[in-house]
């Protein structure tokens, strides 16, 4: 009876839910508390359930569940809450994934550190892409893999027992106390992980962190399909796929945009493609340079997801290390790369460099001829042998229109792989999918990267391909129009508040097609001590953002975003994109991004009001 009440309530919620639940990729930071991610939303959702209140107005007032939908969103939270209730579990014990492999990897990762045994059991057939040998030899995970007849026959085991099954309905599973983790795989929708038993509660935050960094939550569209199947207790119907039509269109668009002739790879998010790149390169190094140390060179203040993921990979694999690359402010990227590569050559190690151009959040571009020279330079080991040449992994999210890789382009002769987050310009903020391409010197590496993209079941979803097929052809024009708005707004700020320091590309760089639509703003401050000045500036940052989103609520938004189709987006990198960055490397400045479509005159007027108020 209680289950029927809950399922009927979810049906009403689906009828009345805000359209943003299905369509947004980034959510409001002004009603988001990262420490209470998911729980704050679920707690208030339960209050509505207890009051049988499914009104659209009430649902619209719920706090943001996660800042990015790749981490989770209202529909994934409702799905997890519903499944948890059916199994008499806490909501936090149920975690949905777009991938069917990554939940297994999340458990194996924790048990690697805890030095705990794991057995992975399954009925029927495992997905074709589940490669146990590679998970052991490349990822370093340890586990036994066994086929069993049924969950009910599983006996006690000294360690963790993971049970994988293929499902076509959201049935209530009779939980066996000998099974610690149930992973139910649902055709094209993804998977749902059930954490069984209080003794396994310590796994939850670690599993959530894997979902945060190496994959994405079940997408809103698929979570909605899952919720409908859950409430109707119906079989999940395999849909007629449009992927065969849209994927070739997307791959052609990426080739046209990047000028690269190699095979593009499209993943469920920017971090999903970055994870495939990292693991593909590790795999290549283990095969072709056995026994040598692998060095991932990463700016310590770059996007927090990049920084965190790189360090997480290094933590799992003995011969992988992170080397800091200082790129912003008083540091020159080219000089830093030269110094780091010399040190790595001396060790006869393998250098993989991850860098953003332009950098985030200071929007700096290195001298590209010098960058090419320093990456191309032959170096010797201390033994006098030729050092291994670097692979340059270029995060091109801010300027995906710039040609680096094609024939005759600046980085065409250096082993370079370029990638971009799809939630930005490629999709116009419509989905999270990311992609990568390489130059002709990386074709063998691309094959390895594809293997790990498939192994992790992190390829873009059908809807993501459909959205990219529609949005990519107009991307370069949107970039130009958004840049024009940004340049005009930056010029206005310089005139009205000349004491502020603005980080944006020069006119000369813009003439070379570096036309981002994001800038960072270091507001003027005052005070008698360094701490007073810092406190004043941080308060001023929030005052500006709050004024913008209050006065222009239909266009200005406090959220982590960039490259959207309309509006203006504001954030403070230190408290959003740099969330896991070391405190000393964080940037407590304002970052703003403008779209091709917004009321620029109104934004100028409100900014002028802000200047007058200080």
N, C-alpha and C positions, 0 to 999 in steps of 0.2 A: 504493500500500500504506500509506504513512505517512498519507495523507489519510483512508483508511478507518479507521485506528486512531484518529485524532482524532475523526472523526464518531461512531464507536462509543462513545468515551469520553464525548462530550457527551450521547449518548443515556442512558448510565448516570447521568450527573450530573442530567439532567432527571428521572429516576426517583427519585433520592434527595435532591433539593434541599430545603433548609429551606423551610417554608411562608412564612416572612418574606420570602423572595426575591420572592414574588409579591404579598404583601399589605401590606407596610409602605410608608409614604410617607416616613418619616424614620428614620434609623438611628443607631446608637450612636456618640457622639463619643469615648467612652473608648477605642475601638479604631480611631480614625480620625485620620490625619495628612493635613491638607489639602494640604500641599506634595507629597504622594505620591498624590493623588487618582487613582483607577483603577489606577495602576502598581503600587502595593503589593498590591492585590487580585490583579491579573493575574500578578504575579511569583510569589505564593504558590500561585495556581491552577495555574500551569505546573509547580510542584514536585509538586503532587498528580497532574497528568497524567503526568509523567515516572515517577512511582512507581505509575501505574495505580490510584490511590486515589480512588474516588468515593463513599466511605462518607459517610453523612449526618453522622456526628460530625465528620469532617474538614472537610466543606464548611461546617459550622456554625461552625467556628473561624476561618474566613477573615476578614481585617480588613474594615472598612466601606469600600466602594468610593467612595461619595460620601455627603455628609450628607443630601441630599435626593434622592429618586428622579427629580425633574424634571431633575437634573443628570446622572443616570446611576445605574446600580444593578448588582447581580451579573449579572442576565440580559442586560442590554445589553452589559456587559463581555465575557461569554462569547460572545455573538453576534459582537461586533467581533473578538475573538481568533480565533474560528473562521474568519470570512471573511478575515481577514488571513493566516492560515496557508495557506488555499487559494490566495491570490494571491502568496504569498511576500513579504508586506509585514510591517512591524512593526505590532504591535497598535495603537499610537497613531495609525497612518495611516488607521485605519478608524473612522468616527464615525457613529453612528446618530441619526436625528431622528424625532420624531413628525410634523414638518412636511416637506412636499416642496418648499417654496419657500425656507425659511430657509438651507439650506446654500449656495444660490446667493448669497443676500444676504451671507453671511459672507465669501465670497471677494471679492465686489464691494466690501465695506467695506474690507478690507485694501488692495485695489488702488487704492481712492480715495485713501488716505493715501500709498501708495507711488507714486502717479501712474503706474500701470502699465496697459497696455492689456488688455482682456478680451474674448474672444469666447465667447459661449454658444451651443453647438451642440446640436441635438436631432434625434432620429429620430421618426417617427410624428407624434403631436400633443403639444403642450405642454398642461399642465393649464389648464382654462378660466380659473382665477383668476390665472394668471401674467400680470400687466399690465406690460409693458415700459415703456409711456409713463409710468405713475405711478412706477415704480422710478427712472426718470430725472428726472422733473420734481419729485417730492416728496422722495425719498430722496437724490437728488443723485448716483446711481450712473451710471457711464459704461460702456457695453458695446455690442458688435455681436451681433445675434441672427440665427442662420442655421440653416436646416434642411439636414441632410445625409443621405446614404443609409445610411452605416454608419460605425462607429468606425474601422474599418481603413483607410478612405479619407481620414482627416483628415491634413493635411500640417502642416508647421512654421509657427509663427506667432510674431510678435514681441510676446510678452506671455503671458497665461495663457489656456489653452484649457479650458473647462468643457464636459463632455459629459453631457447629460441623456438618460436612456432609461427607458421604462416596462417593468417586468419582472413576470413572474408566477411566476418560480422563482429560487432563489438559485444561479444558475449561476456557474461560474468564468469570469471575463472575461479574454480575451487582451489584456493591457495594451499600449497603443500609446504609445511614448515621446513622441509629439507631443501627447498629451492629459495635462494636468496634474491634472485633477480629474474623476473619474467620479461622477455622482450617479444612483444607481439607485432609481427610485420603485416602491413596492410597494403598489398598491391602497389598502386601508384601513389598512395597517400603518405607513406613513411612508416614510422614505428612508434609504439608506446611502451615505455619502460615502467614496470612496477617494482618498487623497492619493498621487499617483504621482510618484516621483522624489525623490531626496535634496534636489535644489535647491528643493523645495517644503516641506521640513520646517518652515521658519520660519512657515508658515501655521497649523500645527496648534494652537498655544496660542491664537491669535486666533479660530480657528473654534470651539474649545471654549468660549471666553469668550462668543461669540455664543449658543451653545447654552445656556450658563449664565444669560444675561440676557434673551434675547428670545424663547425658546421652551423646549421640553423635549426630553429624550431620548426615543427610542422607548419607549413605556410597557412595564411588565413583562409585561402580558397579551399585547401585540402582539409583544414580543421573544420570548416563549415560543412563540407561533405561528410566528414566523420561524425559531426554532431547530429546531422540529419539521420545518418544510419543508426546512431546510438539511440536517438529518441524514438525512431520508428521500429527499432530492432529488426532492421532489414539488411539484406546482403549488399555488400559494396559492389556496385556495377562497374565493370571495366568500360571506360568511355572510349569513344572513337578518337584516336589520337590525332592531333594536328601537328605533332612534333615533326613528323616526316616532311611536312610542308614548310614549317617555320624555321627549323634548325638550319637548313641550307641557306635561307635568306639571311639569317643572323650571321652565319659564318662568312658569307660574302660581304655583308656590310662591315664586319670587323676588318676584313682584309682591305676593303676600300678605304676605310677610315685610317688604318694604321700604315698602309703601304707595305705590309708584310705579306710574303708569299707562303709562309709556313701555315700548318693547320692550326686554326684558333681552337682554344678549349674554353667552354662556358660552364661555370660552376654556380652553385646555389647562392653564393655571396662572394664579396671580395676576399674575406678571410678563408673561405672554402678553397678558392683558387690558390691563395698564398700557401695554404697548408699542403696542397697537392704539389706546388712548386718546391717547397722545402723538402718534402719527403721524397719526391722524385730525384732531386739533386743528391740527397743523402744516399739513396739507392744507387745512383750512378757512381758516386764516390766509392761506395763499398765494393762495387763490381770492378771498377777500373783503377782504383788507387788504394788497394787493400792495405790496411794497417796505418794509413796516414790520417792525421788529425784534420777534422773538418771545422772551418771557422766561418760562422755567419757574422758578417760585419753589419751592425745595425745602429742608426742614430738613437741615442738614449731618450731623446725628447720627441721622436716621431709618434705617429698615431699609436695610441695605447694598445690597440689590438695587435698591430704588427709587432711591437716591442714585446708584449706579453707572450704571444704565440711563439716567437723565435726562442725566447728563454725557456718556454715549456718544452719545446722540441729538444733543446740542448740538455735539459734536466733528465730526459728519458734515455738518451743515447750516450754511452761512455765517451766516445771520441769526438763528440760535437761540442763546441764551445762558442760563446758569444763574445765578440770584440766590439767595444764601443766606437762609433764613428761620430766625431763632433762636426756638425755641419752648419749650425745656425749662429747668428749674431756675429761675434768676433772671430768665429772659426770659418775657415774656407774649406768647402767640401773636397776640392781637388787636392789641396795640400794634405788634408786628413787621410784621404784614400791612398795617396802616395806613401805616406808614413806607415800606414797600417799594412799595405801590401808588401812593403820592404820587410817588415817584421815577420809577416806570415811566410814570405819566401825564405827567410833565414831558417825558419823552422821546417821547411819543406812540407808545409800544410796546404790544404785546399781552400781557396778564398771564394766565398759567396757573399756578395755585397747587396744589401737591400737598402734602397734610398728613394725618397720622394723628390720629384722635380715637377713643379716648384715644391719647396719644402713647406711643411705644415707645422705651425700656423704662420710662419714669418714670410712665406711666399717669396722665397729666394731661388734664383736659378744660377747654377755655377757657369763658369766659362766653358762652353761645350767643346771647343777645340782642345783646351787644356785637359778636360775630362777624358776625351778620346785618347789623348797622348798618354796620360797616366795609366789608363786601363790597358793600352796596347804595349806599354813598355815591357821589354824582356828583363826579367830579374833572375838572379842566380841564388841557389841555396848556399849555405855555408860550406857545403862539400864541393861547390863549383859547378853543380849540374843545373840545368835549366829548370826554373820554378814553374809550377802549374799555373797557367793563366787563369784570371778570375772569371767568374760569371757575374754579370751586373744584372740585378733584379730590380727593375725600374717600376716604381709605383707612379703611374701616370694619371691618377684619378683627377687631379686638379686641371690637367690639360690633356685629355685623351685625344685631342685633334692633332697634336704635334707629331710629325713624322720623325722617328728615331731609327727605324729598323730596315726600311726598304732599300733597294739597290741604290748605292750612292749617298745614302743618308748618314748622318754623323756617327751613329753607333752600328752601322751595318757590318763593320769589320771586327767588332769586339763581341765576344759571346754575351748576348743581351737577351733577356726575357722581359717583356713589358706586361703589366697587368693593370686593371682598373676595376674599381667598385661600381657595380651596375646600378646601385640605388641612387647614384648621382646623375651625371649627364646622360649615360647610355639609355636609361629608362625614364629619365625625367622625374625620378622619385616614385615610379610606379611599382618597382619590384627591387629585390636585393641582389639579383644575379650579377656575378662578376666574370671577367674573361681574361685570358692571357694569350699572347702571341710571342713568337721568337723570331730572330733573324735566321739566315740560312746556316749560320754556324751552330745553331742549337737544335737542329731537327731531331738528333738522337735523344737530346734531353727532353724535348716535347713529348716523345713517345713514352719516356719514363714517367713524366708528370701525368700524362693521360692515364697510365696504369694506376696511379695512386688516386686520381680523381674518381676513377671507376671503383677501385677497391673500397674507398670511403663512402661510396654511393652519394657523392656530393655534386653530381652533374645538375645543371639547371633543370627546373621542373617544366612541365609542358606549358603552363601559363606564363612562366618567366620567358620562355622562348617566344611565345606569342606577343608579349609586351615588347620585348626587344626588337622583334621583327617590325613592329609598328613604329617604335620610337627612334631606333638607330639612324634611319635615313635622314631625319631632320636634326640630328645632334649637332653637327658642325654649325648650322645656321643658328641654332639656339645658343650655342657658345658665343658666337659673335654678338648677338643681340644682348645677351646677359652682360657681356664684357662692356659694351657701350654704356649700359645703365650703371655698372659698377664704377667705371672711369669717371662718369659725370658726378656720381655721389662722392667719390674720393676727392675729386677736385673741389667740390662744395665744402666738404669737411675741412680741407686744408685752408680754404679761405675764411671760414667762420670760426675755426678753432686751430690756429696755426701752432699753438703750443703742443698739440697732440702729435705723437709719432705714429705715422701710418706705414704699415708694411704692405706694399703692393708692387706689382711689376712696373718697370720703367716703360716709357713710350718706345724705347729702342727694343726692349724685349717683346713688347706687344707686336712690333713690326715683324718679329720672327715667329709669329703665331702663338706666343705664350700669352694667351688672353683668358686668364682665370676670371671668375666672377666672385672671388672671395678675397677679403682683405682683413688684416688685423689692426686693431686700434689700441695704442697705448695711451690712455688718457692722462692729462696733466694732473699732478697731485700736489699736496702740500702737507706740512707737518714739521715738527722739530727733530724727530728721530726717524731712522729708516723704517721702524715698525709702524709709526704713526702715518708715514707716507704710504706704506703698503696697505694699511687698513683703510685709509681714505680712498685710495685708488680702487680697491676691491668693492667698496660700498658704491663708488661712483659707477663702476661697471654695471652693477645690478640696477642702479637708478636709471641708467640709459636704457637698458634692455626692458625694464618694467614700463618705462614711459612709452617706448615703441609699441610693445604688444598691447598696452592699454588703449593708446590713442588710435592705433591702426589694427584692431583685432582681426579683421578679415584678411589682412595681408602679412603683417609682421608676426613672427612666431618665435618663441624661445624654444629652440630645439636644435638637435644635431642634424644638420642637413646641408645639402649643396646640390646645385644643378637641377633644382625642381622646375616644373613648368610655370609656376607663378608664385608671387609673394617674395618675402624677404625673411631670412632666417638668422637668428642671433644665438651665440653661445659663448661660453668661457672655456677654452680648451682644457684648462687645469681641472675643471669639474665635469668634463664630458668626454671628449675624444682622448684625453690623456689620463683617463681614470686610473690606470694601473701603472702609469709612469712614476719613477722615483720623484719624491716631493721637490727636491732641488732642481729637477729638470722640467718642472711644470711651468706653463705660461698663464699667469693670471691677467690676461688681457681680453679684450672683446674681439670675437671673430664674427664677421658678418658676411653673408652671401646673398647676392641678388639674382633674381631670375629675369628672363626676357620680358615678363609680363607683370608689372606692378605700377602703382601710382607714385612715381618718383618725386613729383612736386610735393606730395603730402609727406613723404619721408623726409624731405629737406626741411619742410616747415616744422615738423616735430623735433628734428635734430636741432634746429635753430632755437626752439623753445627750451630744449635741454641746455644749450650753451648759455642762454640768458639766465637760467636758474642756478648756474654755478659761478 
